[in-house]
Amino acid sequence: MMWLEMLVVPLLTLELTDSPFLVSFVFFLRFVPMLFGFGLGVLSERINRKHLLVSGLIIQAATSLTWALLALTGSIQFWHLAVGSFLIGIVMTSDFPVRRTMMGEIVDRSQVGRAMSLEMTSSSFFRILGPFAGGVLLGTVGAYGGFLLAALLYLAGLIIAVSTNYLQPLSTERYTSPKTQMTQGINYIRRNEIIIGTLVVTLIVNAFGFSYMSQQPVVARQVLEVSDVLIGVLQSVEGVGMFLGAALVTIFARPHQYIRIYMGSSLLYLLTITLFSQSNTYWASLLILFLSGIGMSGFAAMQSAIMVYTSSQEMRGRVMGSITMFIGFGPVGALGIGMLAGFYTIATAVMITACIGIACTLIVFIMFPSMRTSKEPKQDITGSAV
């Protein structure tokens, strides 16, 4: 449903405001709550993760249903989209320290990479369907159709989550205050170069790469001059690439390849964004976004796998929460694209930010030797750091 909303909300915002900057601002509101992900990681170690998962799905379903009713009555306004995006963003903050950590806890450590890749395979399959359904509903029924579908599927997810049997592993860590836990988590992360390098690349890709998603429908409409349905197809093709990439990683990736796949996929993703921004042919854009999807899947799957694989059980929630926090810095890039669009075309603004991302990723190769290794990442099992 995130992918459906990532199509419908930007296009509806553009229709209501005719402002690429406000499109970027809604994207910013959706992801900025992730800045508090580290704190949520601490919370997820104190409260049963299943309860947090269920609560989040209730909020998402209620938000989508409200949007659907407002759109159906013709009374939806920009501030409704802004507030709703912020609420959904708060729930999204829990994805790494709650849902993905739950996945990492129920599989053998040697299978973490495959588990995360399998999750990405299922996610990318619906990445194909989500934008296509959003584009069709937006072009036929209207925005309320997309929001109503989102509400129904969030409710389905809620039913599944409630019925899932999950026992949170008992922590051997001595009970301490949240402030102490956060300090221990920071110290733990600071001494692990692989975790630091992964976080830096996460920041780069989200700030200079993933932020372009806010403007992808705008570029497609203004540069490629295609309909809402074809914009949905464009995003769905990216999902096809994600599905293929995640399937390949699930089958073939081994722990000693995690870092190389992560770094290579990050560069591929940023490069394809640069190419997409300069494409003026719809069919060429389809091919470029297919390759973009392959890069995105490798980046996302290995991002989680590396962090779960290298962290101790006691620190896993905080380590995964740190990913969420670094993703939270990414929306600044979306605002940057929006502001650059005031001086250049939106396509040029996307190209500039993606090129900066490529340069920064190459710098990471130089500054962090562990991020260019072909060796298996080691697990730090020392627990809390003081």
C-alpha positions as CSV (number, residue, x, y, z in Angstrom):
1,M,0.0,0.0,0.0
2,M,3.0,2.3,0.5
3,W,3.6,2.0,-3.3
4,L,0.0,2.8,-4.2
5,E,0.0,5.8,-1.9
6,M,3.4,6.9,-3.3
7,L,1.6,7.3,-6.6
8,V,-1.8,8.6,-5.6
9,V,-0.8,11.1,-2.9
10,P,1.9,13.0,-5.0
11,L,-0.4,13.2,-8.1
12,L,-3.4,14.4,-5.9
13,T,-1.1,16.9,-4.2
14,L,0.0,18.2,-7.6
15,E,-3.6,18.4,-8.7
16,L,-4.6,20.4,-5.6
17,T,-1.6,22.7,-5.4
18,D,0.2,22.7,-8.8
19,S,3.4,22.9,-6.7
20,P,6.3,20.4,-7.1
21,F,7.7,21.8,-3.8
22,L,4.5,20.9,-1.9
23,V,4.7,17.4,-3.5
24,S,8.2,17.1,-2.0
25,F,6.9,18.5,1.3
26,V,4.3,15.8,1.7
27,F,7.1,13.2,1.0
28,F,9.1,15.0,3.6
29,L,6.3,14.7,6.2
30,R,5.9,11.0,5.5
31,F,9.5,10.1,6.2
32,V,10.7,12.7,8.7
33,P,9.3,10.8,11.7
34,M,11.9,8.2,11.1
35,L,14.4,10.6,12.8
36,F,12.9,9.1,16.0
37,G,13.5,5.5,14.9
38,F,16.4,5.0,17.4
39,G,14.1,5.8,20.3
40,L,11.4,3.5,18.9
41,G,14.1,0.8,18.7
42,V,14.6,1.2,22.5
43,L,10.8,1.0,22.9
44,S,10.5,-2.1,20.9
45,E,12.8,-3.9,23.3
46,R,10.4,-3.0,26.2
47,I,7.0,-3.6,24.6
48,N,6.0,-6.7,22.7
49,R,6.7,-6.0,19.0
50,K,3.5,-7.7,17.9
51,H,1.5,-5.1,19.9
52,L,3.3,-2.3,18.2
53,L,2.7,-3.9,14.8
54,V,-1.0,-4.2,15.4
55,S,-1.3,-0.6,16.7
56,G,0.4,0.7,13.6
57,L,-1.9,-1.1,11.2
58,I,-4.9,0.4,13.0
59,I,-3.5,3.9,12.5
60,Q,-2.8,3.3,8.8
61,A,-6.3,1.8,8.1
62,A,-8.0,4.7,9.9
63,T,-5.9,7.3,7.9
64,S,-6.6,5.7,4.5
65,L,-10.3,5.4,5.3
66,T,-10.5,9.1,6.3
67,W,-8.7,10.1,3.1
68,A,-11.2,7.9,1.1
69,L,-14.2,9.6,2.7
70,L,-12.8,13.1,2.2
71,A,-11.9,12.4,-1.5
72,L,-15.4,10.8,-2.1
73,T,-17.2,13.9,-0.8
74,G,-14.9,16.2,-2.7
75,S,-13.7,18.0,0.5
76,I,-10.1,16.7,0.6
77,Q,-7.5,19.5,0.9
78,F,-3.7,19.6,0.9
79,W,-3.5,19.8,4.7
80,H,-5.4,16.5,5.0
81,L,-2.8,14.8,2.9
82,A,0.0,16.4,4.9
83,V,-1.3,15.4,8.3
84,G,-2.2,11.9,7.1
85,S,1.2,11.4,5.5
86,F,2.8,12.4,8.9
87,L,0.7,9.9,10.8
88,I,1.5,7.1,8.3
89,G,5.2,8.1,8.6
90,I,5.1,7.6,12.3
91,V,3.9,4.0,11.7
92,M,6.5,3.5,9.0
93,T,9.2,4.4,11.6
94,S,8.4,1.0,13.3
95,D,9.2,-1.1,10.2
96,F,12.8,-1.8,10.9
97,P,12.9,-2.1,14.8
98,V,9.5,-4.0,14.8
99,R,8.5,-5.9,11.7
100,R,11.9,-6.7,10.2
101,T,13.5,-7.4,13.5
102,M,10.7,-9.9,14.2
103,M,11.6,-11.6,11.0
104,G,15.3,-11.7,11.9
105,E,14.5,-13.3,15.2
106,I,12.6,-16.3,13.9
107,V,15.2,-17.6,11.4
108,D,18.6,-19.1,11.8
109,R,21.4,-16.5,11.6
110,S,22.8,-18.1,8.4
111,Q,19.4,-17.6,6.7
112,V,18.9,-13.9,7.6
113,G,20.0,-12.7,4.2
114,R,17.6,-15.1,2.4
115,A,14.8,-14.2,4.8
116,M,15.2,-10.5,4.1
117,S,15.4,-11.1,0.4
118,L,12.3,-13.3,0.4
119,E,10.5,-10.5,2.2
120,M,11.7,-8.1,-0.5
121,T,10.5,-10.5,-3.1
122,S,7.0,-10.5,-1.8
123,S,7.1,-6.8,-1.2
124,S,8.3,-6.1,-4.8
125,F,5.6,-8.3,-6.2
126,F,3.0,-6.0,-4.8
127,R,5.3,-3.1,-5.8
128,I,4.2,-4.2,-9.3
129,L,0.5,-4.2,-8.5
130,G,0.3,-1.2,-6.2
131,P,1.2,1.6,-8.6
132,F,-0.7,0.0,-11.5
133,A,-3.8,-0.3,-9.3
134,G,-3.3,3.3,-8.1
135,G,-2.9,4.6,-11.6
136,V,-6.0,2.8,-12.9
137,L,-8.1,3.9,-9.9
138,L,-6.9,7.5,-10.1
139,G,-7.6,7.6,-13.8
140,T,-11.1,6.0,-13.6
141,V,-12.8,6.0,-10.2
142,G,-10.8,8.8,-8.6
143,A,-8.4,9.1,-5.7
144,Y,-10.9,7.8,-3.2
145,G,-10.8,4.4,-4.9
146,G,-7.1,4.1,-4.2
147,F,-7.5,5.2,-0.6
148,L,-10.4,2.8,0.0
149,L,-8.4,-0.1,-1.4
150,A,-5.5,0.9,1.0
151,A,-7.9,0.9,4.0
152,L,-9.3,-2.5,3.1
153,L,-5.8,-4.1,2.7
154,Y,-4.5,-2.5,5.9
155,L,-7.5,-4.1,7.7
156,A,-6.5,-7.4,6.1
157,G,-3.0,-7.0,7.4
158,L,-4.4,-6.2,10.8
159,I,-6.3,-9.5,10.9
160,I,-3.2,-11.4,9.9
161,A,-1.0,-9.6,12.5
162,V,-3.5,-10.3,15.3
163,S,-3.7,-14.0,14.5
164,T,0.1,-14.4,14.2
165,N,1.8,-16.4,17.0
166,Y,4.9,-14.5,18.1
167,L,7.0,-14.8,21.2
168,Q,9.5,-12.1,21.7
169,P,12.9,-13.5,22.8
170,L,13.8,-12.8,26.4
171,S,16.6,-10.3,26.7
172,T,19.6,-11.1,29.0
173,E,20.4,-7.4,29.3
174,R,20.0,-5.9,32.7
175,Y,17.0,-3.4,32.9
176,T,18.2,0.2,32.6
177,S,16.7,3.5,31.9
178,P,15.8,4.5,28.3
179,K,18.5,7.2,28.3
180,T,21.1,4.6,29.4
181,Q,19.9,2.1,26.7
182,M,20.2,4.8,24.0
183,T,23.8,5.6,25.2
184,Q,24.8,2.0,25.2
185,G,23.3,1.6,21.7
186,I,25.2,4.5,20.4
187,N,28.5,3.3,21.8
188,Y,27.8,-0.2,20.4
189,I,27.3,1.2,16.9
190,R,30.2,3.6,17.0
191,R,32.8,0.8,17.4
192,N,31.5,-1.3,14.4
193,E,32.8,0.0,11.1
194,I,30.4,-2.2,9.0
195,I,27.3,-0.9,10.9
196,I,28.6,2.7,10.6
197,G,29.3,2.3,6.8
198,T,25.9,0.7,6.2
199,L,24.2,3.6,8.0
200,V,26.2,6.2,6.0
201,V,25.2,4.5,2.7
202,T,21.6,4.3,3.9
203,L,21.7,8.1,4.5
204,I,23.2,8.8,1.1
205,V,20.8,6.6,-0.9
206,N,17.7,7.9,0.9
207,A,18.8,11.6,0.7
208,F,20.0,11.6,-2.9
209,G,18.3,8.6,-4.4
210,F,15.0,7.5,-2.8
211,S,13.9,11.1,-2.4
212,Y,13.4,11.3,-6.2
213,M,10.3,9.1,-5.7
214,S,8.4,12.2,-4.7
215,Q,9.0,13.7,-8.1
216,Q,8.9,10.5,-10.3
217,P,5.2,10.9,-11.1
218,V,5.8,14.7,-11.8
219,V,8.7,14.0,-14.2
220,A,6.6,11.3,-16.0
221,R,3.7,13.7,-16.4
222,Q,5.7,16.8,-17.4
223,V,8.6,15.3,-19.4
224,L,7.2,12.1,-20.8
225,E,3.6,13.5,-21.0
226,V,1.8,10.3,-20.3
227,S,-1.5,9.5,-18.5
228,D,-2.0,8.4,-14.9
229,V,-2.4,4.8,-16.0
230,L,0.9,4.8,-17.9
231,I,2.6,6.5,-14.9
232,G,1.4,3.6,-12.8
233,V,2.8,1.1,-15.3
234,L,6.1,2.9,-15.2
235,Q,6.3,2.4,-11.4
236,S,5.1,-1.2,-11.7
237,V,8.0,-2.0,-14.1
238,E,10.3,-0.8,-11.3
239,G,8.6,-3.4,-9.1
240,V,9.3,-6.1,-11.7
241,G,13.0,-5.3,-11.4
242,M,12.7,-5.4,-7.6
243,F,11.0,-8.8,-7.8
244,L,13.7,-10.2,-10.1
245,G,16.5,-8.7,-8.1
246,A,15.2,-9.9,-4.7
247,A,14.6,-13.4,-6.1
248,L,18.1,-13.6,-7.4
249,V,19.5,-12.5,-4.0
250,T,17.2,-15.0,-2.2
251,I,18.6,-17.9,-4.2
252,F,22.3,-17.0,-4.7
253,A,23.4,-14.5,-2.0
254,R,25.7,-15.8,0.7
255,P,27.0,-13.9,3.8
256,H,30.4,-13.1,2.3
257,Q,28.6,-11.4,-0.6
258,Y,26.2,-9.2,1.5
259,I,28.4,-6.1,1.6
260,R,29.4,-6.2,-2.1
261,I,25.7,-6.7,-3.2
262,Y,24.7,-3.8,-0.9
263,M,27.3,-1.4,-2.3
264,G,26.9,-2.4,-5.9
265,S,23.1,-2.2,-5.7
266,S,23.3,1.3,-4.2
267,L,25.5,2.6,-7.0
268,L,23.2,0.9,-9.6
269,Y,20.1,2.6,-8.1
270,L,21.7,6.0,-8.1
271,L,23.0,5.7,-11.6
272,T,19.6,4.6,-13.0
273,I,17.9,7.6,-11.3
274,T,20.4,9.9,-13.2
275,L,19.5,8.2,-16.5
276,F,15.8,8.4,-15.8
277,S,16.0,12.1,-15.2
278,Q,17.5,12.7,-18.7
279,S,15.2,10.2,-20.6
280,N,12.6,11.7,-22.8
281,T,11.3,8.4,-24.2
282,Y,8.7,6.4,-22.4
283,W,10.1,3.0,-23.5
284,A,13.6,3.9,-22.5
285,S,12.3,5.0,-19.1
286,L,10.6,1.7,-18.7
287,L,14.0,-0.1,-19.2
288,I,15.8,2.3,-16.9
289,L,13.3,1.8,-14.1
290,F,13.4,-1.9,-14.5
291,L,17.2,-1.8,-13.7
292,S,16.4,0.7,-11.0
293,G,14.2,-1.8,-9.3
294,I,17.0,-4.4,-9.3
295,G,19.3,-2.0,-7.6
296,M,16.6,-1.0,-5.1
297,S,15.9,-4.6,-4.1
298,G,19.6,-5.5,-3.5
299,F,20.1,-2.3,-1.4
300,A,17.0,-2.8,0.7
301,A,17.4,-6.6,1.3
302,M,21.1,-6.4,2.2
303,Q,20.6,-3.3,4.3
304,S,18.5,-5.2,6.8
305,A,20.5,-8.5,6.4
306,I,23.9,-6.8,7.3
307,M,22.5,-5.1,10.4
308,V,20.7,-8.2,11.7
309,Y,23.7,-10.5,10.8
310,T,26.3,-8.3,12.6
311,S,24.4,-7.3,15.7
312,S,23.8,-9.1,19.0
313,Q,20.3,-10.0,20.1
314,E,20.3,-7.4,22.9
315,M,21.2,-4.6,20.5
316,R,19.2,-5.7,17.5
317,G,16.2,-3.4,18.1
318,R,18.4,-0.4,18.6
319,V,20.6,-1.2,15.6
320,M,17.5,-1.6,13.4
321,G,16.1,1.6,14.9
322,S,19.3,3.4,13.9
323,I,18.5,2.5,10.2
324,T,15.1,4.1,10.6
325,M,16.7,7.2,12.0
326,F,19.1,7.6,9.1
327,I,16.3,7.0,6.6
328,G,14.6,9.9,8.4
329,F,17.3,12.3,7.2
330,G,16.5,11.3,3.6
331,P,13.4,13.6,3.2
332,V,15.8,16.6,3.4
333,G,16.8,15.5,-0.1
334,A,13.2,15.6,-1.2
335,L,13.0,19.2,-0.1
336,G,16.3,19.9,-1.9
337,I,14.8,18.6,-5.1
338,G,11.8,20.7,-4.6
339,M,13.9,23.8,-4.1
340,L,16.2,23.1,-7.0
341,A,13.1,22.7,-9.2
342,G,12.5,26.4,-8.6
343,F,15.8,27.2,-10.4
344,Y,16.0,24.4,-12.9
345,T,13.6,21.9,-14.4
346,I,12.4,19.1,-12.2
347,A,14.4,16.6,-14.3
348,T,17.6,18.5,-13.8
349,A,17.0,18.8,-10.1
350,V,16.7,15.0,-9.9
351,M,19.9,14.5,-11.9
352,I,21.9,16.9,-9.7
353,T,20.9,15.1,-6.4
354,A,21.5,11.6,-7.9
355,C,25.0,12.6,-9.1
356,I,25.8,13.9,-5.6
357,G,24.7,10.6,-4.2
358,I,27.0,8.7,-6.6
359,A,30.0,10.9,-5.6
360,C,29.2,10.4,-1.8
361,T,28.9,6.6,-2.2
362,L,32.3,6.4,-3.9
363,I,33.8,8.4,-1.0
364,V,32.4,5.7,1.4
365,F,34.4,3.1,-0.6
366,I,37.6,5.1,0.2
367,M,36.8,6.0,3.8
368,F,35.5,2.6,5.0
369,P,37.7,-0.4,4.0
370,S,35.1,-2.8,5.5
371,M,32.6,-1.6,2.9
372,R,34.7,-3.0,0.0
373,T,35.5,-6.3,1.6
374,S,34.5,-9.7,0.2
375,K,34.6,-11.4,3.6
376,E,31.7,-12.5,5.7
377,P,30.7,-9.8,8.3
378,K,31.4,-10.8,11.9
379,Q,28.8,-10.7,14.6
380,D,29.5,-8.5,17.5
381,I,28.0,-10.5,20.4
382,T,29.3,-8.3,23.2
383,G,25.9,-7.0,24.0
384,S,25.7,-3.5,25.5
385,A,28.6,-1.2,25.1
386,V,29.8,1.2,27.8
